[in-house]
Amino acid sequence: MTILFNQFQPVQGQQKPVRIAVAGMTHGHVGGILGRKDSGDIELVGFAEPNEDLAKRLIAQYHLNPDLWY
């Protein structure tokens, strides 16, 4: 299961990024979230993926903190 929001629109006056955790990384569109990690509007706080090869590939590709992987 992947939780994905296609658009992030800041709430008027919102100062903090939306904290996001992703469960399951097998869907190709997960790059929409992972590619936004430096945008400032979201904060990736964790991701779960049982496929070790896939998780390691995404960690390298998107320069993710491996400590966020569960």
mmCIF file of the N, C-alpha and C atoms, coordinates in Angstrom:
data_MODEL
# 
_entry.id   MODEL 
# 
loop_
_atom_site.group_PDB 
_atom_site.id 
_atom_site.type_symbol 
_atom_site.label_atom_id 
_atom_site.label_alt_id 
_atom_site.label_comp_id 
_atom_site.label_asym_id 
_atom_site.label_entity_id 
_atom_site.label_seq_id 
_atom_site.pdbx_PDB_ins_code 
_atom_site.Cartn_x 
_atom_site.Cartn_y 
_atom_site.Cartn_z 
_atom_site.occupancy 
_atom_site.B_iso_or_equiv 
_atom_site.pdbx_formal_charge 
_atom_site.auth_seq_id 
_atom_site.auth_comp_id 
_atom_site.auth_asym_id 
_atom_site.auth_atom_id 
_atom_site.pdbx_PDB_model_num 
ATOM 1   N N  . MET A 1 1  ? 0.836  -1.170 0.000  1.00 0.00 ? 1  MET A N  1 
ATOM 2   C CA . MET A 1 1  ? 0.000  0.000  0.000  1.00 0.00 ? 1  MET A CA 1 
ATOM 3   C C  . MET A 1 1  ? 0.881  1.234  0.000  1.00 0.00 ? 1  MET A C  1 
ATOM 4   N N  . THR A 1 2  ? 0.600  2.167  -0.857 1.00 0.00 ? 2  THR A N  1 
ATOM 5   C CA . THR A 1 2  ? 1.335  3.421  -0.901 1.00 0.00 ? 2  THR A CA 1 
ATOM 6   C C  . THR A 1 2  ? 0.362  4.543  -0.626 1.00 0.00 ? 2  THR A C  1 
ATOM 7   N N  . ILE A 1 3  ? 0.753  5.427  0.249  1.00 0.00 ? 3  ILE A N  1 
ATOM 8   C CA . ILE A 1 3  ? -0.042 6.621  0.518  1.00 0.00 ? 3  ILE A CA 1 
ATOM 9   C C  . ILE A 1 3  ? 0.586  7.737  -0.296 1.00 0.00 ? 3  ILE A C  1 
ATOM 10  N N  . LEU A 1 4  ? -0.187 8.325  -1.189 1.00 0.00 ? 4  LEU A N  1 
ATOM 11  C CA . LEU A 1 4  ? 0.370  9.322  -2.088 1.00 0.00 ? 4  LEU A CA 1 
ATOM 12  C C  . LEU A 1 4  ? -0.614 10.458 -2.244 1.00 0.00 ? 4  LEU A C  1 
ATOM 13  N N  . PHE A 1 5  ? -0.124 11.650 -2.092 1.00 0.00 ? 5  PHE A N  1 
ATOM 14  C CA . PHE A 1 5  ? -0.916 12.835 -2.355 1.00 0.00 ? 5  PHE A CA 1 
ATOM 15  C C  . PHE A 1 5  ? -0.354 13.457 -3.619 1.00 0.00 ? 5  PHE A C  1 
ATOM 16  N N  . ASN A 1 6  ? -1.200 13.705 -4.598 1.00 0.00 ? 6  ASN A N  1 
ATOM 17  C CA . ASN A 1 6  ? -0.719 14.227 -5.872 1.00 0.00 ? 6  ASN A CA 1 
ATOM 18  C C  . ASN A 1 6  ? -0.375 15.699 -5.810 1.00 0.00 ? 6  ASN A C  1 
ATOM 19  N N  . GLN A 1 7  ? -1.029 16.440 -4.936 1.00 0.00 ? 7  GLN A N  1 
ATOM 20  C CA . GLN A 1 7  ? -0.754 17.865 -4.838 1.00 0.00 ? 7  GLN A CA 1 
ATOM 21  C C  . GLN A 1 7  ? -0.638 18.241 -3.380 1.00 0.00 ? 7  GLN A C  1 
ATOM 22  N N  . PHE A 1 8  ? 0.339  19.066 -3.090 1.00 0.00 ? 8  PHE A N  1 
ATOM 23  C CA . PHE A 1 8  ? 0.507  19.601 -1.747 1.00 0.00 ? 8  PHE A CA 1 
ATOM 24  C C  . PHE A 1 8  ? 0.264  21.093 -1.837 1.00 0.00 ? 8  PHE A C  1 
ATOM 25  N N  . GLN A 1 9  ? -0.788 21.527 -1.191 1.00 0.00 ? 9  GLN A N  1 
ATOM 26  C CA . GLN A 1 9  ? -1.099 22.939 -1.190 1.00 0.00 ? 9  GLN A CA 1 
ATOM 27  C C  . GLN A 1 9  ? -0.990 23.441 0.233  1.00 0.00 ? 9  GLN A C  1 
ATOM 28  N N  . PRO A 1 10 ? -0.113 24.415 0.474  1.00 0.00 ? 10 PRO A N  1 
ATOM 29  C CA . PRO A 1 10 ? 0.051  24.897 1.835  1.00 0.00 ? 10 PRO A CA 1 
ATOM 30  C C  . PRO A 1 10 ? -1.218 25.557 2.357  1.00 0.00 ? 10 PRO A C  1 
ATOM 31  N N  . VAL A 1 11 ? -1.500 25.299 3.604  1.00 0.00 ? 11 VAL A N  1 
ATOM 32  C CA . VAL A 1 11 ? -2.610 25.966 4.273  1.00 0.00 ? 11 VAL A CA 1 
ATOM 33  C C  . VAL A 1 11 ? -2.143 27.381 4.569  1.00 0.00 ? 11 VAL A C  1 
ATOM 34  N N  . GLN A 1 12 ? -3.017 28.337 4.386  1.00 0.00 ? 12 GLN A N  1 
ATOM 35  C CA . GLN A 1 12 ? -2.642 29.726 4.591  1.00 0.00 ? 12 GLN A CA 1 
ATOM 36  C C  . GLN A 1 12 ? -2.022 29.910 5.972  1.00 0.00 ? 12 GLN A C  1 
ATOM 37  N N  . GLY A 1 13 ? -0.822 30.446 6.005  1.00 0.00 ? 13 GLY A N  1 
ATOM 38  C CA . GLY A 1 13 ? -0.126 30.672 7.262  1.00 0.00 ? 13 GLY A CA 1 
ATOM 39  C C  . GLY A 1 13 ? 0.635  29.460 7.778  1.00 0.00 ? 13 GLY A C  1 
ATOM 40  N N  . GLN A 1 14 ? 0.565  28.339 7.071  1.00 0.00 ? 14 GLN A N  1 
ATOM 41  C CA . GLN A 1 14 ? 1.246  27.116 7.508  1.00 0.00 ? 14 GLN A CA 1 
ATOM 42  C C  . GLN A 1 14 ? 2.748  27.305 7.388  1.00 0.00 ? 14 GLN A C  1 
ATOM 43  N N  . GLN A 1 15 ? 3.477  27.000 8.454  1.00 0.00 ? 15 GLN A N  1 
ATOM 44  C CA . GLN A 1 15 ? 4.915  27.160 8.459  1.00 0.00 ? 15 GLN A CA 1 
ATOM 45  C C  . GLN A 1 15 ? 5.650  25.828 8.396  1.00 0.00 ? 15 GLN A C  1 
ATOM 46  N N  . LYS A 1 16 ? 5.041  24.774 8.903  1.00 0.00 ? 16 LYS A N  1 
ATOM 47  C CA . LYS A 1 16 ? 5.707  23.482 8.988  1.00 0.00 ? 16 LYS A CA 1 
ATOM 48  C C  . LYS A 1 16 ? 5.338  22.601 7.809  1.00 0.00 ? 16 LYS A C  1 
ATOM 49  N N  . PRO A 1 17 ? 6.298  21.780 7.332  1.00 0.00 ? 17 PRO A N  1 
ATOM 50  C CA . PRO A 1 17 ? 5.975  20.851 6.249  1.00 0.00 ? 17 PRO A CA 1 
ATOM 51  C C  . PRO A 1 17 ? 5.071  19.716 6.740  1.00 0.00 ? 17 PRO A C  1 
ATOM 52  N N  . VAL A 1 18 ? 4.343  19.126 5.823  1.00 0.00 ? 18 VAL A N  1 
ATOM 53  C CA . VAL A 1 18 ? 3.498  17.977 6.120  1.00 0.00 ? 18 VAL A CA 1 
ATOM 54  C C  . VAL A 1 18 ? 4.410  16.773 6.312  1.00 0.00 ? 18 VAL A C  1 
ATOM 55  N N  . ARG A 1 19 ? 4.245  16.051 7.405  1.00 0.00 ? 19 ARG A N  1 
ATOM 56  C CA . ARG A 1 19 ? 5.055  14.873 7.699  1.00 0.00 ? 19 ARG A CA 1 
ATOM 57  C C  . ARG A 1 19 ? 4.435  13.670 6.999  1.00 0.00 ? 19 ARG A C  1 
ATOM 58  N N  . ILE A 1 20 ? 5.239  12.972 6.203  1.00 0.00 ? 20 ILE A N  1 
ATOM 59  C CA . ILE A 1 20 ? 4.759  11.873 5.366  1.00 0.00 ? 20 ILE A CA 1 
ATOM 60  C C  . ILE A 1 20 ? 5.521  10.592 5.687  1.00 0.00 ? 20 ILE A C  1 
ATOM 61  N N  . ALA A 1 21 ? 4.787  9.493  5.804  1.00 0.00 ? 21 ALA A N  1 
ATOM 62  C CA . ALA A 1 21 ? 5.372  8.152  5.877  1.00 0.00 ? 21 ALA A CA 1 
ATOM 63  C C  . ALA A 1 21 ? 4.759  7.345  4.743  1.00 0.00 ? 21 ALA A C  1 
ATOM 64  N N  . VAL A 1 22 ? 5.571  6.539  4.094  1.00 0.00 ? 22 VAL A N  1 
ATOM 65  C CA . VAL A 1 22 ? 5.110  5.756  2.950  1.00 0.00 ? 22 VAL A CA 1 
ATOM 66  C C  . VAL A 1 22 ? 5.215  4.270  3.298  1.00 0.00 ? 22 VAL A C  1 
ATOM 67  N N  . ALA A 1 23 ? 4.140  3.545  3.073  1.00 0.00 ? 23 ALA A N  1 
ATOM 68  C CA . ALA A 1 23 ? 4.112  2.101  3.320  1.00 0.00 ? 23 ALA A CA 1 
ATOM 69  C C  . ALA A 1 23 ? 4.035  1.391  1.976  1.00 0.00 ? 23 ALA A C  1 
ATOM 70  N N  . GLY A 1 24 ? 5.116  0.751  1.596  1.00 0.00 ? 24 GLY A N  1 
ATOM 71  C CA . GLY A 1 24 ? 5.175  0.038  0.321  1.00 0.00 ? 24 GLY A CA 1 
ATOM 72  C C  . GLY A 1 24 ? 5.709  0.927  -0.777 1.00 0.00 ? 24 GLY A C  1 
ATOM 73  N N  . MET A 1 25 ? 6.815  0.528  -1.361 1.00 0.00 ? 25 MET A N  1 
ATOM 74  C CA . MET A 1 25 ? 7.484  1.374  -2.337 1.00 0.00 ? 25 MET A CA 1 
ATOM 75  C C  . MET A 1 25 ? 7.456  0.779  -3.743 1.00 0.00 ? 25 MET A C  1 
ATOM 76  N N  . THR A 1 26 ? 6.654  -0.257 -3.977 1.00 0.00 ? 26 THR A N  1 
ATOM 77  C CA . THR A 1 26 ? 6.696  -0.967 -5.259 1.00 0.00 ? 26 THR A CA 1 
ATOM 78  C C  . THR A 1 26 ? 6.041  -0.210 -6.399 1.00 0.00 ? 26 THR A C  1 
ATOM 79  N N  . HIS A 1 27 ? 5.199  0.740  -6.110 1.00 0.00 ? 27 HIS A N  1 
ATOM 80  C CA . HIS A 1 27 ? 4.519  1.493  -7.163 1.00 0.00 ? 27 HIS A CA 1 
ATOM 81  C C  . HIS A 1 27 ? 5.450  2.550  -7.726 1.00 0.00 ? 27 HIS A C  1 
ATOM 82  N N  . GLY A 1 28 ? 5.529  2.640  -9.033 1.00 0.00 ? 28 GLY A N  1 
ATOM 83  C CA . GLY A 1 28 ? 6.419  3.586  -9.685 1.00 0.00 ? 28 GLY A CA 1 
ATOM 84  C C  . GLY A 1 28 ? 6.141  5.034  -9.338 1.00 0.00 ? 28 GLY A C  1 
ATOM 85  N N  . HIS A 1 29 ? 4.894  5.352  -9.010 1.00 0.00 ? 29 HIS A N  1 
ATOM 86  C CA . HIS A 1 29 ? 4.570  6.744  -8.722 1.00 0.00 ? 29 HIS A CA 1 
ATOM 87  C C  . HIS A 1 29 ? 5.035  7.207  -7.341 1.00 0.00 ? 29 HIS A C  1 
ATOM 88  N N  . VAL A 1 30 ? 5.662  6.323  -6.553 1.00 0.00 ? 30 VAL A N  1 
ATOM 89  C CA . VAL A 1 30 ? 6.186  6.739  -5.251 1.00 0.00 ? 30 VAL A CA 1 
ATOM 90  C C  . VAL A 1 30 ? 7.288  7.785  -5.437 1.00 0.00 ? 30 VAL A C  1 
ATOM 91  N N  . GLY A 1 31 ? 7.877  7.838  -6.616 1.00 0.00 ? 31 GLY A N  1 
ATOM 92  C CA . GLY A 1 31 ? 8.876  8.856  -6.908 1.00 0.00 ? 31 GLY A CA 1 
ATOM 93  C C  . GLY A 1 31 ? 8.338  10.267 -6.793 1.00 0.00 ? 31 GLY A C  1 
ATOM 94  N N  . GLY A 1 32 ? 7.039  10.419 -6.921 1.00 0.00 ? 32 GLY A N  1 
ATOM 95  C CA . GLY A 1 32 ? 6.424  11.736 -6.741 1.00 0.00 ? 32 GLY A CA 1 
ATOM 96  C C  . GLY A 1 32 ? 6.625  12.287 -5.345 1.00 0.00 ? 32 GLY A C  1 
ATOM 97  N N  . ILE A 1 33 ? 6.617  11.404 -4.357 1.00 0.00 ? 33 ILE A N  1 
ATOM 98  C CA . ILE A 1 33 ? 6.881  11.831 -2.983 1.00 0.00 ? 33 ILE A CA 1 
ATOM 99  C C  . ILE A 1 33 ? 8.379  11.907 -2.740 1.00 0.00 ? 33 ILE A C  1 
ATOM 100 N N  . LEU A 1 34 ? 9.092  10.860 -3.114 1.00 0.00 ? 34 LEU A N  1 
ATOM 101 C CA . LEU A 1 34 ? 10.520 10.816 -2.819 1.00 0.00 ? 34 LEU A CA 1 
ATOM 102 C C  . LEU A 1 34 ? 11.271 11.943 -3.515 1.00 0.00 ? 34 LEU A C  1 
ATOM 103 N N  . GLY A 1 35 ? 10.822 12.327 -4.677 1.00 0.00 ? 35 GLY A N  1 
ATOM 104 C CA . GLY A 1 35 ? 11.447 13.419 -5.407 1.00 0.00 ? 35 GLY A CA 1 
ATOM 105 C C  . GLY A 1 35 ? 11.167 14.785 -4.823 1.00 0.00 ? 35 GLY A C  1 
ATOM 106 N N  . ARG A 1 36 ? 10.228 14.873 -3.902 1.00 0.00 ? 36 ARG A N  1 
ATOM 107 C CA . ARG A 1 36 ? 9.855  16.155 -3.290 1.00 0.00 ? 36 ARG A CA 1 
ATOM 108 C C  . ARG A 1 36 ? 10.508 16.375 -1.935 1.00 0.00 ? 36 ARG A C  1 
ATOM 109 N N  . LYS A 1 37 ? 11.336 15.436 -1.481 1.00 0.00 ? 37 LYS A N  1 
ATOM 110 C CA . LYS A 1 37 ? 11.837 15.513 -0.113 1.00 0.00 ? 37 LYS A CA 1 
ATOM 111 C C  . LYS A 1 37 ? 12.599 16.793 0.191  1.00 0.00 ? 37 LYS A C  1 
ATOM 112 N N  . ASP A 1 38 ? 13.156 17.440 -0.826 1.00 0.00 ? 38 ASP A N  1 
ATOM 113 C CA . ASP A 1 38 ? 13.892 18.690 -0.615 1.00 0.00 ? 38 ASP A CA 1 
ATOM 114 C C  . ASP A 1 38 ? 13.071 19.928 -0.964 1.00 0.00 ? 38 ASP A C  1 
ATOM 115 N N  . SER A 1 39 ? 11.792 19.740 -1.251 1.00 0.00 ? 39 SER A N  1 
ATOM 116 C CA . SER A 1 39 ? 10.953 20.866 -1.690 1.00 0.00 ? 39 SER A CA 1 
ATOM 117 C C  . SER A 1 39 ? 10.555 21.789 -0.555 1.00 0.00 ? 39 SER A C  1 
ATOM 118 N N  . GLY A 1 40 ? 10.591 21.277 0.675  1.00 0.00 ? 40 GLY A N  1 
ATOM 119 C CA . GLY A 1 40 ? 10.238 22.110 1.819  1.00 0.00 ? 40 GLY A CA 1 
ATOM 120 C C  . GLY A 1 40 ? 8.785  22.008 2.238  1.00 0.00 ? 40 GLY A C  1 
ATOM 121 N N  . ASP A 1 41 ? 7.910  21.444 1.391  1.00 0.00 ? 41 ASP A N  1 
ATOM 122 C CA . ASP A 1 41 ? 6.505  21.355 1.763  1.00 0.00 ? 41 ASP A CA 1 
ATOM 123 C C  . ASP A 1 41 ? 6.150  20.021 2.417  1.00 0.00 ? 41 ASP A C  1 
ATOM 124 N N  . ILE A 1 42 ? 7.053  19.037 2.315  1.00 0.00 ? 42 ILE A N  1 
ATOM 125 C CA . ILE A 1 42 ? 6.847  17.768 3.002  1.00 0.00 ? 42 ILE A CA 1 
ATOM 126 C C  . ILE A 1 42 ? 8.113  17.379 3.746  1.00 0.00 ? 42 ILE A C  1 
ATOM 127 N N  . GLU A 1 43 ? 7.945  16.512 4.728  1.00 0.00 ? 43 GLU A N  1 
ATOM 128 C CA . GLU A 1 43 ? 9.072  15.924 5.446  1.00 0.00 ? 43 GLU A CA 1 
ATOM 129 C C  . GLU A 1 43 ? 8.854  14.417 5.464  1.00 0.00 ? 43 GLU A C  1 
ATOM 130 N N  . LEU A 1 44 ? 9.738  13.672 4.836  1.00 0.00 ? 44 LEU A N  1 
ATOM 131 C CA . LEU A 1 44 ? 9.650  12.220 4.846  1.00 0.00 ? 44 LEU A CA 1 
ATOM 132 C C  . LEU A 1 44 ? 10.144 11.740 6.201  1.00 0.00 ? 44 LEU A C  1 
ATOM 133 N N  . VAL A 1 45 ? 9.248  11.102 6.959  1.00 0.00 ? 45 VAL A N  1 
ATOM 134 C CA . VAL A 1 45 ? 9.609  10.680 8.317  1.00 0.00 ? 45 VAL A CA 1 
ATOM 135 C C  . VAL A 1 45 ? 9.829  9.180  8.423  1.00 0.00 ? 45 VAL A C  1 
ATOM 136 N N  . GLY A 1 46 ? 9.529  8.443  7.361  1.00 0.00 ? 46 GLY A N  1 
ATOM 137 C CA . GLY A 1 46 ? 9.766  7.010  7.372  1.00 0.00 ? 46 GLY A CA 1 
ATOM 138 C C  . GLY A 1 46 ? 9.154  6.355  6.160  1.00 0.00 ? 46 GLY A C  1 
ATOM 139 N N  . PHE A 1 47 ? 9.693  5.163  5.853  1.00 0.00 ? 47 PHE A N  1 
ATOM 140 C CA . PHE A 1 47 ? 9.084  4.363  4.792  1.00 0.00 ? 47 PHE A CA 1 
ATOM 141 C C  . PHE A 1 47 ? 9.316  2.891  5.095  1.00 0.00 ? 47 PHE A C  1 
ATOM 142 N N  . ALA A 1 48 ? 8.332  2.098  4.740  1.00 0.00 ? 48 ALA A N  1 
ATOM 143 C CA . ALA A 1 48 ? 8.384  0.652  4.977  1.00 0.00 ? 48 ALA A CA 1 
ATOM 144 C C  . ALA A 1 48 ? 8.416  -0.053 3.633  1.00 0.00 ? 48 ALA A C  1 
ATOM 145 N N  . GLU A 1 49 ? 9.382  -0.961 3.496  1.00 0.00 ? 49 GLU A N  1 
ATOM 146 C CA . GLU A 1 49 ? 9.481  -1.760 2.281  1.00 0.00 ? 49 GLU A CA 1 
ATOM 147 C C  . GLU A 1 49 ? 10.195 -3.066 2.613  1.00 0.00 ? 49 GLU A C  1 
ATOM 148 N N  . PRO A 1 50 ? 9.499  -4.219 2.458  1.00 0.00 ? 50 PRO A N  1 
ATOM 149 C CA . PRO A 1 50 ? 10.113 -5.498 2.786  1.00 0.00 ? 50 PRO A CA 1 
ATOM 150 C C  . PRO A 1 50 ? 11.148 -5.971 1.761  1.00 0.00 ? 50 PRO A C  1 
ATOM 151 N N  . ASN A 1 51 ? 11.102 -5.451 0.549  1.00 0.00 ? 51 ASN A N  1 
ATOM 152 C CA . ASN A 1 51 ? 12.045 -5.847 -0.496 1.00 0.00 ? 51 ASN A CA 1 
ATOM 153 C C  . ASN A 1 51 ? 13.344 -5.059 -0.301 1.00 0.00 ? 51 ASN A C  1 
ATOM 154 N N  . GLU A 1 52 ? 14.358 -5.720 0.238  1.00 0.00 ? 52 GLU A N  1 
ATOM 155 C CA . GLU A 1 52 ? 15.618 -5.049 0.572  1.00 0.00 ? 52 GLU A CA 1 
ATOM 156 C C  . GLU A 1 52 ? 16.296 -4.442 -0.654 1.00 0.00 ? 52 GLU A C  1 
ATOM 157 N N  . ASP A 1 53 ? 16.302 -5.158 -1.767 1.00 0.00 ? 53 ASP A N  1 
ATOM 158 C CA . ASP A 1 53 ? 16.937 -4.629 -2.981 1.00 0.00 ? 53 ASP A CA 1 
ATOM 159 C C  . ASP A 1 53 ? 16.266 -3.341 -3.443 1.00 0.00 ? 53 ASP A C  1 
ATOM 160 N N  . LEU A 1 54 ? 14.940 -3.336 -3.445 1.00 0.00 ? 54 LEU A N  1 
ATOM 161 C CA . LEU A 1 54 ? 14.200 -2.144 -3.849 1.00 0.00 ? 54 LEU A CA 1 
ATOM 162 C C  . LEU A 1 54 ? 14.472 -0.993 -2.892 1.00 0.00 ? 54 LEU A C  1 
ATOM 163 N N  . ALA A 1 55 ? 14.417 -1.257 -1.599 1.00 0.00 ? 55 ALA A N  1 
ATOM 164 C CA . ALA A 1 55 ? 14.652 -0.196 -0.615 1.00 0.00 ? 55 ALA A CA 1 
ATOM 165 C C  . ALA A 1 55 ? 16.037 0.412  -0.788 1.00 0.00 ? 55 ALA A C  1 
ATOM 166 N N  . LYS A 1 56 ? 17.046 -0.425 -0.940 1.00 0.00 ? 56 LYS A N  1 
ATOM 167 C CA . LYS A 1 56 ? 18.410 0.083  -1.101 1.00 0.00 ? 56 LYS A CA 1 
ATOM 168 C C  . LYS A 1 56 ? 18.568 0.877  -2.395 1.00 0.00 ? 56 LYS A C  1 
ATOM 169 N N  . ARG A 1 57 ? 17.901 0.434  -3.452 1.00 0.00 ? 57 ARG A N  1 
ATOM 170 C CA . ARG A 1 57 ? 17.960 1.169  -4.714 1.00 0.00 ? 57 ARG A CA 1 
ATOM 171 C C  . ARG A 1 57 ? 17.333 2.560  -4.571 1.00 0.00 ? 57 ARG A C  1 
ATOM 172 N N  . LEU A 1 58 ? 16.186 2.631  -3.891 1.00 0.00 ? 58 LEU A N  1 
ATOM 173 C CA . LEU A 1 58 ? 15.520 3.927  -3.709 1.00 0.00 ? 58 LEU A CA 1 
ATOM 174 C C  . LEU A 1 58 ? 16.305 4.831  -2.766 1.00 0.00 ? 58 LEU A C  1 
ATOM 175 N N  . ILE A 1 59 ? 16.916 4.252  -1.746 1.00 0.00 ? 59 ILE A N  1 
ATOM 176 C CA . ILE A 1 59 ? 17.754 5.035  -0.832 1.00 0.00 ? 59 ILE A CA 1 
ATOM 177 C C  . ILE A 1 59 ? 18.877 5.704  -1.620 1.00 0.00 ? 59 ILE A C  1 
ATOM 178 N N  . ALA A 1 60 ? 19.524 4.942  -2.500 1.00 0.00 ? 60 ALA A N  1 
ATOM 179 C CA . ALA A 1 60 ? 20.617 5.491  -3.307 1.00 0.00 ? 60 ALA A CA 1 
ATOM 180 C C  . ALA A 1 60 ? 20.099 6.501  -4.332 1.00 0.00 ? 60 ALA A C  1 
ATOM 181 N N  . GLN A 1 61 ? 19.029 6.154  -5.014 1.00 0.00 ? 61 GLN A N  1 
ATOM 182 C CA . GLN A 1 61 ? 18.509 7.007  -6.090 1.00 0.00 ? 61 GLN A CA 1 
ATOM 183 C C  . GLN A 1 61 ? 18.045 8.364  -5.579 1.00 0.00 ? 61 GLN A C  1 
ATOM 184 N N  . TYR A 1 62 ? 17.355 8.373  -4.419 1.00 0.00 ? 62 TYR A N  1 
ATOM 185 C CA . TYR A 1 62 ? 16.777 9.613  -3.903 1.00 0.00 ? 62 TYR A CA 1 
ATOM 186 C C  . TYR A 1 62 ? 17.561 10.190 -2.734 1.00 0.00 ? 62 TYR A C  1 
ATOM 187 N N  . HIS A 1 63 ? 18.720 9.625  -2.454 1.00 0.00 ? 63 HIS A N  1 
ATOM 188 C CA . HIS A 1 63 ? 19.584 10.109 -1.362 1.00 0.00 ? 63 HIS A CA 1 
ATOM 189 C C  . HIS A 1 63 ? 18.811 10.187 -0.047 1.00 0.00 ? 63 HIS A C  1 
ATOM 190 N N  . LEU A 1 64 ? 18.122 9.103  0.276  1.00 0.00 ? 64 LEU A N  1 
ATOM 191 C CA . LEU A 1 64 ? 17.322 9.020  1.494  1.00 0.00 ? 64 LEU A CA 1 
ATOM 192 C C  . LEU A 1 64 ? 18.185 8.603  2.667  1.00 0.00 ? 64 LEU A C  1 
ATOM 193 N N  . ASN A 1 65 ? 17.776 9.011  3.835  1.00 0.00 ? 65 ASN A N  1 
ATOM 194 C CA . ASN A 1 65 ? 18.431 8.580  5.064  1.00 0.00 ? 65 ASN A CA 1 
ATOM 195 C C  . ASN A 1 65 ? 18.024 7.128  5.297  1.00 0.00 ? 65 ASN A C  1 
ATOM 196 N N  . PRO A 1 66 ? 18.979 6.191  5.317  1.00 0.00 ? 66 PRO A N  1 
ATOM 197 C CA . PRO A 1 66 ? 18.618 4.778  5.514  1.00 0.00 ? 66 PRO A CA 1 
ATOM 198 C C  . PRO A 1 66 ? 17.981 4.494  6.872  1.00 0.00 ? 66 PRO A C  1 
ATOM 199 N N  . ASP A 1 67 ? 18.154 5.379  7.825  1.00 0.00 ? 67 ASP A N  1 
ATOM 200 C CA . ASP A 1 67 ? 17.524 5.200  9.141  1.00 0.00 ? 67 ASP A CA 1 
ATOM 201 C C  . ASP A 1 67 ? 16.000 5.348  9.078  1.00 0.00 ? 67 ASP A C  1 
ATOM 202 N N  . LEU A 1 68 ? 15.487 5.892  7.975  1.00 0.00 ? 68 LEU A N  1 
ATOM 203 C CA . LEU A 1 68 ? 14.034 6.054  7.809  1.00 0.00 ? 68 LEU A CA 1 
ATOM 204 C C  . LEU A 1 68 ? 13.370 4.795  7.292  1.00 0.00 ? 68 LEU A C  1 
ATOM 205 N N  . TRP A 1 69 ? 14.163 3.793  6.902  1.00 0.00 ? 69 TRP A N  1 
ATOM 206 C CA . TRP A 1 69 ? 13.641 2.542  6.316  1.00 0.00 ? 69 TRP A CA 1 
ATOM 207 C C  . TRP A 1 69 ? 13.252 1.561  7.401  1.00 0.00 ? 69 TRP A C  1 
ATOM 208 N N  . TYR A 1 70 ? 12.029 1.060  7.302  1.00 0.00 ? 70 TYR A N  1 
ATOM 209 C CA . TYR A 1 70 ? 11.523 0.047  8.234  1.00 0.00 ? 70 TYR A CA 1 
ATOM 210 C C  . TYR A 1 70 ? 11.106 -1.162 7.450  1.00 0.00 ? 70 TYR A C  1 
# 
